[in-house]
Amino acid sequence: MPASTRNWILACLPVGVVALVVSLVAWASSSPLKKTTPIPVVVNEDSLTRTVRQVNQLFEEQWKDRELIPAEQADELTQMRRLSLALHGTIPSLEEIREFQAMSGEDRLERWTVKLLEDRRFADYFSERFTRAFVGVAQGQFIVFRRDRFKAWLSEQIQANTPYDELVRKLIAGEGIWTGDPETNYITAAVADGNLDRNKLTGSTVRAFLGQRIDCAQCHDHPFDHWKQADFEGLTAFYGQVEVQLLGVRQNDNLKYEVEDRNTLEKRTVAPQVPFLNECLPEKGTLRERLAAWVTHPDNRRFERASANRIWGLLFGVPYINPVDDLPAPTDLAQEPPDLLDILGQDFRENGYDIKRLIQIIVASKPFGLSSSTDNENAEEIERATSEWALFPLVRLRPEQIIGSMLQASSLKTIDQNSNLFMRGRRFFSEIDFVREYGDLGSDELNDFPGTIPQALLRMNGQFAKDNGSASPFNSVGRISSLDISNAKRVETCFLVCLSRIPTPEELTHFIKQYETASNQKQREKITEDLFWALYNSPEFSWNH
């Protein structure tokens, strides 16, 4: 392909804010894909809609007070792409796009959300997100820690829609062997050099479940917050009677938690105590059972607020309050009106800590449905609108999302648990290799991260990109090239497969001319390969918008 043409292709694709299509044209061309099962209906709609209305009212009042005009509503395919990336870690397949387009009714996005939440890919993808938040990415000591077992257990809990508070209590208070009782890997993840690091357990518990950074108080009173060293020690004492033995994680009532006094260098015993809401700490149960009950107590608003903030962050790419593990203390609702996390947290608590319901509320809210494009060219105004959620944030895709999207774009059919063993195995090993080369974000994946030149080169010239972009009878490039459709439909199909949108009139005209130069199948394949390469490497492909 001439260099001038390739440069034209890349120039046509947006480098900054993506110019999204506002209205979709009806496309009734025949598809080689068959229909799937009916879409389930949203349940408990009335109370859910009521909370969505509260959220929308909150933002509408904020925008009015700050004299902000929110962006226009994003088109449905753009929102569908956001949903798929947030819940499955990949773009929608052409098969799914066709299924969605065949649906009727104004609530089809809501019904599509339910379908994605019931899909096993949601449980698998979110289990990795939770695993990173709870135990990090390190494989730990293999003898006592099985990260893969822990992640698989979380996936089962999410698929079963286990109440989140119940899940957290199992993690904190679980007993048994790490292979047969995978939840205990939350405890054994803190084992280093054969010793259980109870301080690490305390820090991860408060960060992951209460959205607070208390680690600094391990050695001294926090210099900028109210946390005291005594608070940290008192919480750590709740882990003082847990042991990691050959027979698993066990409770030993004879143990006492001791620390070394920094002044006298002598050991002193620390009694378990909580830094606030002492009335929520039960008197009965093991120390860890009591701690678990206190963390998840309905009156402990930090728990529900931290949960809502993390889920918001996983859906938007950035949390409502950043960083996700350093939230301010809850305000007095008798003195101040509830904020977003209070509204979401209350609904979360009152409806059984239902993760899927919380997600449905967030994606049905106005901020999630807004466009990421604006006519305003003032950088400060764009930043202000984004920070106030009047503009959908532009967020760089995580490595798993990029490899998942590239792999899905290589197939016209959905790659899921029903795919053949070869395809599932290819995705598993390709993701491991790609993330290793691309760079793993670790447990802080909700923090902003810059792109790098090696990452861009990996998308352009990496072996995976070459394999996916080369025409074969089994991938999208080969099949689209061989379909008996018009060149206009061929171009539209490429854009839908890679970018989940139809091309602009200018893009369509240009690429039709490219295909008109092809006189045989090989030339058509070459043009399709170049088009896929350009779409893979466009900023639009690697950003959520």
C-alpha positions in Angstrom: 0.0 0.0 0.0 1.5 3.4 -0.9 2.8 5.4 2.0 0.7 8.4 1.0 -2.5 6.4 1.1 -1.6 4.9 4.5 -0.9 8.4 5.8 -4.2 9.5 4.5 -6.0 6.7 6.3 -4.4 7.6 9.6 -5.1 11.3 9.1 -8.8 10.5 8.5 -9.0 8.8 11.9 -9.3 11.3 14.8 -6.2 12.0 16.8 -7.8 14.0 19.6 -11.4 13.9 20.8 -13.3 11.3 18.7 -16.0 12.7 16.5 -18.8 10.3 17.1 -21.8 9.7 14.9 -25.0 11.3 16.3 -27.6 9.4 14.3 -27.4 5.9 13.0 -28.7 4.8 9.6 -30.8 1.6 9.3 -28.8 -1.3 8.0 -30.8 -4.2 6.8 -28.2 -6.1 4.8 -28.2 -9.9 5.2 -25.8 -11.3 7.8 -24.1 -14.7 7.9 -24.8 -14.7 11.6 -27.7 -16.5 13.2 -30.2 -15.1 15.8 -29.6 -15.8 19.4 -31.9 -16.3 22.4 -34.3 -13.6 23.5 -33.0 -10.8 25.8 -34.1 -11.0 29.4 -36.3 -8.2 30.9 -35.0 -5.8 33.6 -36.4 -6.8 37.0 -37.4 -4.5 39.9 -37.6 -1.6 37.5 -39.6 0.8 39.6 -37.2 1.2 42.6 -34.2 1.1 40.2 -35.6 3.8 38.1 -36.3 5.9 41.2 -32.6 5.8 42.2 -31.5 6.6 38.6 -33.8 9.7 38.8 -32.2 10.7 42.1 -28.7 10.4 40.5 -29.7 12.4 37.4 -31.4 15.1 39.5 -28.1 15.5 41.6 -26.0 16.0 38.5 -28.6 18.3 36.8 -28.5 20.6 39.9 -24.7 20.5 40.0 -24.5 21.4 36.3 -26.9 24.2 36.7 -25.1 25.6 39.8 -21.8 25.5 38.0 -23.2 26.9 34.8 -22.3 23.8 32.7 -24.2 22.6 29.7 -23.8 18.8 29.5 -22.7 17.1 26.3 -25.2 15.6 23.9 -26.4 12.0 24.4 -24.0 9.5 22.8 -25.5 7.3 20.2 -26.5 3.8 21.2 -23.6 1.9 19.5 -21.2 4.1 21.4 -22.9 3.3 24.7 -23.0 -0.4 23.7 -19.2 -0.3 23.1 -18.7 1.3 26.6 -20.9 -1.3 28.2 -19.0 -4.2 26.6 -15.6 -2.7 27.5 -16.6 -2.0 31.1 -18.4 -5.4 31.7 -16.5 -7.8 29.4 -13.2 -6.1 28.8 -13.7 -6.2 25.0 -15.6 -4.5 22.2 -18.9 -6.0 21.0 -18.8 -8.5 18.2 -20.5 -8.0 14.9 -22.9 -10.8 16.0 -23.8 -8.8 19.1 -24.2 -5.6 17.2 -26.6 -7.3 14.8 -28.5 -8.8 17.7 -28.8 -5.4 19.4 -29.9 -3.6 16.2 -32.7 -6.2 15.8 -34.1 -5.3 19.2 -37.0 -2.9 19.5 -38.1 -0.6 22.3 -36.8 2.5 24.0 -35.3 0.4 26.9 -33.2 -1.9 24.7 -30.0 -0.5 26.2 -31.2 -1.4 29.7 -32.2 -4.9 28.5 -28.9 -5.3 26.8 -27.1 -4.4 30.0 -28.9 -7.2 31.8 -27.9 -9.6 29.1 -24.2 -8.6 29.5 -24.4 -9.0 33.3 -25.8 -12.5 33.0 -23.1 -13.5 30.5 -20.2 -15.5 32.1 -17.7 -13.1 30.6 -18.9 -10.4 33.1 -18.1 -12.6 36.1 -14.7 -13.6 34.7 -13.7 -10.1 33.8 -14.9 -8.5 37.1 -13.3 -11.2 39.2 -9.9 -10.1 37.8 -10.7 -6.5 38.7 -11.6 -7.5 42.3 -8.7 -9.8 42.6 -6.3 -7.0 41.8 -8.0 -4.7 44.3 -8.0 -7.4 47.1 -4.7 -9.2 46.7 -2.8 -7.4 43.9 -1.2 -9.1 40.9 1.8 -10.9 42.5 1.6 -14.7 42.4 2.9 -14.8 46.0 4.2 -18.0 47.7 2.9 -20.9 45.6 2.9 -23.3 48.6 0.2 -21.3 50.5 -1.2 -18.9 47.8 -3.2 -19.8 44.7 -4.2 -16.6 42.9 -5.9 -18.5 40.1 -8.1 -20.4 42.6 -9.0 -17.1 44.4 -10.0 -15.4 41.1 -12.1 -18.5 40.0 -13.9 -18.4 43.4 -14.6 -14.7 43.0 -16.0 -15.4 39.5 -18.4 -18.0 40.9 -19.5 -15.6 43.6 -20.1 -12.8 41.1 -21.9 -15.1 38.7 -24.2 -16.2 41.5 -24.7 -12.5 42.5 -23.6 -13.3 46.0 -24.4 -10.1 48.2 -21.2 -8.1 48.3 -21.2 -7.8 52.1 -21.5 -11.5 52.4 -18.6 -12.0 50.0 -16.4 -9.6 52.0 -17.2 -11.3 55.3 -16.1 -14.6 53.7 -12.8 -13.1 52.7 -12.0 -11.5 56.1 -13.2 -14.4 58.3 -12.7 -17.5 56.1 -11.0 -20.6 57.4 -9.7 -23.7 55.6 -7.0 -24.7 53.1 -6.3 -22.3 50.2 -6.9 -24.9 47.5 -10.2 -26.2 48.9 -11.4 -23.0 50.4 -10.2 -20.4 47.9 -11.5 -17.4 49.8 -8.7 -18.0 52.4 -6.2 -16.9 49.7 -7.2 -13.4 50.8 -5.3 -14.2 54.1 -2.5 -16.2 52.6 -1.7 -13.5 50.1 -0.1 -11.6 53.0 2.4 -14.4 53.6 6.0 -13.5 52.9 9.0 -15.6 53.6 6.9 -18.0 55.6 5.5 -15.3 57.9 2.0 -13.8 57.9 2.2 -10.0 57.5 -0.8 -8.9 59.6 0.0 -5.2 58.9 -0.4 -5.9 55.2 -3.8 -7.5 55.9 -5.0 -4.5 57.8 -3.8 -2.1 55.1 -5.5 -4.0 52.3 -8.7 -4.5 54.3 -9.2 -0.8 55.0 -8.1 0.2 51.4 -10.2 -2.3 49.6 -13.4 -2.3 51.6 -13.5 1.1 53.3 -11.7 3.2 50.7 -9.1 4.5 53.2 -5.3 4.6 53.3 -4.3 3.8 56.8 -0.9 2.3 56.0 0.9 5.4 57.0 -0.4 5.0 60.6 1.5 1.7 60.9 4.6 3.5 62.3 3.3 6.9 63.4 0.2 9.0 63.5 -1.0 10.1 60.0 0.4 13.6 59.3 -2.6 14.7 57.2 -5.5 12.7 58.4 -7.2 11.7 61.7 -5.7 8.2 61.7 -3.5 7.3 64.7 -1.0 4.6 65.1 -3.2 3.2 67.9 -6.0 2.9 65.3 -3.9 0.8 63.0 -2.6 -1.4 65.8 -6.1 -1.9 67.1 -7.4 -3.1 63.8 -4.4 -5.3 63.2 -5.1 -7.0 66.5 -8.3 -8.5 64.9 -5.9 -10.6 62.8 -3.8 -11.5 65.8 -5.3 -14.9 66.3 -5.2 -16.2 62.7 -2.5 -18.7 61.7 -1.4 -20.1 58.4 -0.5 -23.8 58.9 -0.1 -26.8 56.7 -3.7 -27.6 57.3 -4.8 -24.2 56.2 -5.9 -20.9 57.7 -6.9 -21.5 61.3 -8.1 -19.6 64.3 -5.9 -19.9 67.4 -7.6 -18.4 70.5 -4.3 -18.7 72.5 -2.5 -16.1 70.4 -2.1 -12.5 71.4 -1.1 -9.7 69.1 2.1 -8.0 70.3 4.1 -5.1 68.9 7.5 -3.8 69.8 7.5 -0.5 71.6 9.7 1.9 69.6 10.9 3.6 72.7 11.5 0.8 75.1 12.0 -1.9 72.4 9.9 -4.2 74.6 6.9 -6.2 73.5 3.5 -5.0 74.5 0.1 -6.6 73.9 -2.4 -4.8 71.8 -6.2 -5.3 72.3 -8.4 -5.3 69.3 -10.4 -2.1 68.8 -12.0 -0.2 66.0 -11.3 3.5 65.4 -15.0 4.5 65.0 -18.5 3.1 65.3 -17.7 0.9 68.2 -21.4 0.2 68.7 -21.3 -1.7 65.4 -18.7 -4.2 66.6 -20.4 -7.4 67.8 -19.4 -8.9 71.1 -19.6 -12.5 69.9 -17.6 -14.5 67.3 -14.0 -14.9 66.5 -11.9 -11.7 66.2 -12.0 -11.9 62.4 -15.7 -12.6 62.4 -16.3 -9.5 64.5 -14.0 -7.4 62.3 -15.9 -8.6 59.2 -19.2 -7.7 60.7 -18.0 -4.3 61.6 -16.6 -3.6 58.2 -19.8 -4.5 56.4 -22.2 -3.2 59.1 -25.2 -1.3 57.6 -24.3 1.7 59.7 -20.7 1.8 58.4 -21.3 4.1 55.4 -17.6 4.0 54.5 -18.2 0.4 53.2 -21.1 1.2 50.9 -19.5 4.5 49.7 -16.2 2.8 48.9 -18.0 0.0 47.0 -20.0 2.5 44.9 -16.9 4.5 44.1 -15.0 1.4 43.0 -17.8 0.2 40.7 -18.2 3.7 39.3 -14.5 3.7 38.5 -14.6 0.4 36.8 -17.5 1.5 34.6 -16.1 5.0 33.7 -12.4 4.2 33.8 -12.0 6.8 36.6 -13.6 6.7 40.1 -16.0 9.4 41.2 -13.6 10.4 43.9 -9.9 9.8 43.0 -8.0 8.0 44.3 -10.3 5.2 44.8 -8.8 4.1 48.2 -8.5 7.5 49.8 -12.0 8.8 50.3 -13.0 11.6 52.7 -15.0 10.7 55.8 -18.7 10.6 55.2 -20.6 13.8 56.0 -23.4 14.2 58.5 -26.5 13.7 56.5 -28.5 15.6 59.1 -26.3 18.7 58.2 -25.6 18.2 54.5 -27.5 16.7 51.5 -26.3 13.3 50.3 -23.7 13.2 47.5 -23.6 10.6 44.7 -21.9 8.0 46.8 -24.5 8.4 49.5 -27.3 7.9 47.0 -25.7 4.9 45.3 -24.5 3.5 48.7 -28.0 3.6 50.2 -29.6 1.8 47.3 -26.7 -0.7 47.4 -27.4 -1.4 51.1 -31.2 -1.4 50.9 -31.2 -3.9 48.0 -29.0 -6.5 49.5 -25.6 -5.2 48.3 -26.5 -6.3 44.8 -23.5 -5.6 42.5 -25.4 -6.1 39.3 -28.2 -3.8 40.3 -25.6 -1.1 41.3 -24.1 -1.4 37.8 -27.5 -1.1 36.2 -28.2 2.1 38.0 -24.9 3.7 37.1 -25.0 2.8 33.4 -28.6 4.1 33.2 -27.6 7.5 34.6 -27.1 10.6 32.5 -23.3 10.9 32.9 -22.7 7.4 31.5 -24.8 8.2 28.4 -23.2 11.5 27.5 -21.0 12.0 24.5 -17.2 12.5 25.0 -17.1 15.0 22.1 -17.7 18.7 22.4 -17.6 21.8 20.2 -15.8 23.7 22.9 -12.0 24.0 22.1 -11.1 25.6 25.4 -8.9 23.0 27.2 -9.7 24.4 30.6 -13.5 24.2 29.9 -13.2 20.7 28.6 -11.3 19.7 31.8 -13.9 21.4 34.0 -16.8 19.7 32.2 -15.1 16.3 32.4 -14.4 16.7 36.1 -18.0 17.5 36.7 -19.2 14.5 34.7 -20.9 16.8 32.1 -18.7 15.1 29.5 -17.9 11.4 29.3 -14.2 11.0 30.2 -11.7 9.9 27.6 -9.8 7.0 29.2 -7.1 4.9 27.7 -8.0 1.3 27.6 -6.4 -1.2 29.9 -4.0 -3.8 28.3 -6.6 -6.6 28.8 -9.2 -4.4 27.0 -6.9 -3.7 24.1 -6.0 -7.4 23.5 -9.6 -8.5 24.1 -10.8 -5.9 21.6 -8.2 -6.9 19.0 -9.0 -10.6 19.4 -12.8 -10.0 19.2 -12.3 -7.8 16.1 -10.6 -10.8 14.5 -13.9 -12.8 14.6 -17.3 -11.9 13.3 -18.9 -14.2 15.9 -18.8 -13.6 19.7 -15.8 -15.0 21.5 -17.1 -16.3 24.8 -17.5 -19.5 26.9 -19.3 -21.1 24.0 -16.5 -20.6 21.6 -14.4 -23.6 20.6 -11.5 -24.7 22.8 -8.9 -23.4 20.3 -10.3 -19.9 20.3 -10.6 -19.7 24.1 -7.1 -21.1 24.5 -5.8 -18.6 22.0 -7.4 -15.7 23.9 -6.0 -16.9 27.2 -2.4 -17.2 26.1 -2.5 -14.2 23.8 -3.7 -12.0 26.7 -0.9 -13.2 29.0 1.8 -12.6 26.4 0.3 -9.2 25.3 -0.1 -7.8 28.8 3.4 -8.9 29.7 4.8 -7.0 26.7 2.4 -4.1 26.8 2.9 -3.5 30.5 0.7 -4.5 33.5 -1.0 -1.7 35.4 -0.9 -3.8 38.6 -3.5 -3.2 41.4 -3.7 0.6 40.7 -5.4 0.2 37.4 -7.9 3.0 38.1 -5.1 5.6 38.2 -4.3 7.6 35.0 -1.4 6.1 33.0 0.4 7.5 29.9 0.8 5.6 26.7 4.3 4.7 25.5 6.0 4.4 22.1 6.7 0.7 22.6 3.0 0.1 23.3 2.1 1.8 20.0 4.7 -0.2 18.2 3.3 -3.4 19.7 -0.1 -2.6 18.3 1.4 -1.7 14.9 4.0 -4.4 14.4 3.5 -7.0 17.1 3.1 -10.7 16.2 -0.5 -10.8 17.5 -1.5 -7.8 15.3 0.2 -9.3 12.3 -1.6 -12.6 12.8 -5.0 -11.0 13.3 -4.6 -8.6 10.5 -3.6 -11.2 7.9 -6.5 -12.6 5.8 -7.5 -16.2 6.4 -10.8 -18.2 6.0 -11.2 -18.2 9.7 -10.8 -14.5 10.7 -12.7 -11.3 10.0 -10.3 -9.9 7.4 -10.7 -13.0 5.2 -14.4 -13.4 5.7 -15.2 -9.7 5.0 -13.0 -9.8 1.9 -14.9 -12.8 0.6 -18.5 -11.8 1.4 -20.7 -11.2 -1.5 -21.7 -7.6 -0.5 -21.2 -4.2 -2.0 -18.0 -2.3 -1.3 -20.0 0.2 0.8 -21.2 -2.6 3.0 -17.7 -4.1 3.2 -16.3 -0.8 4.5 -19.2 -0.4 7.0 -18.6 -3.9 8.2 -14.9 -3.2 8.9 -15.8 -0.1 10.9 -18.5 -1.9 12.9 -16.1 -4.8 13.7 -13.2 -2.6 14.8 -14.8 0.6 16.1 -18.4 -0.3 16.7 -19.7 2.5 14.5 -20.4 3.1 10.9 -17.9 5.3 8.9 -18.5 8.9 8.2 -19.4 9.8 4.6 -15.8 11.0 4.0 -14.4 7.8 5.3 -16.9 5.7 3.3 -16.1 7.5 0.1 -12.4 7.2 0.4 -12.4 3.5 1.2 -14.9 2.6 -1.5 -12.5 4.1 -4.0 -9.8 1.9 -2.6 -11.9 -1.2 -3.1 -12.8 -0.1 -6.6 -9.2 -0.5 -7.6 -9.2 -4.2 -6.7 -9.6 -6.5 -9.6 -9.4 -9.8 -7.7 -9.8 -11.5 -4.3 -6.1 -11.1 -3.4 -6.2 -7.3 -3.9 -9.4 -7.0 -2.0 -7.8 -8.9 0.9 -4.8 -6.6 0.8 -7.1 -3.5 1.1 -9.0 -5.1 3.9 -5.8 -5.9 5.8 -4.6 -2.3 5.4 -7.9 -1.0 6.6 -7.9 -3.2 9.7 -4.3 -2.2 10.4 -5.3 1.5 10.3 -8.4 1.0 12.5 -6.4 -1.1 15.0 -3.9 1.7 15.3 -6.3 4.6 15.5 -6.6 6.5 18.8 -10.3 5.7 18.6 -9.6 2.0 19.0 -7.4 2.3 22.1 -9.5 4.7 24.0 -12.8 4.5 25.8 -15.0 7.4 24.7 
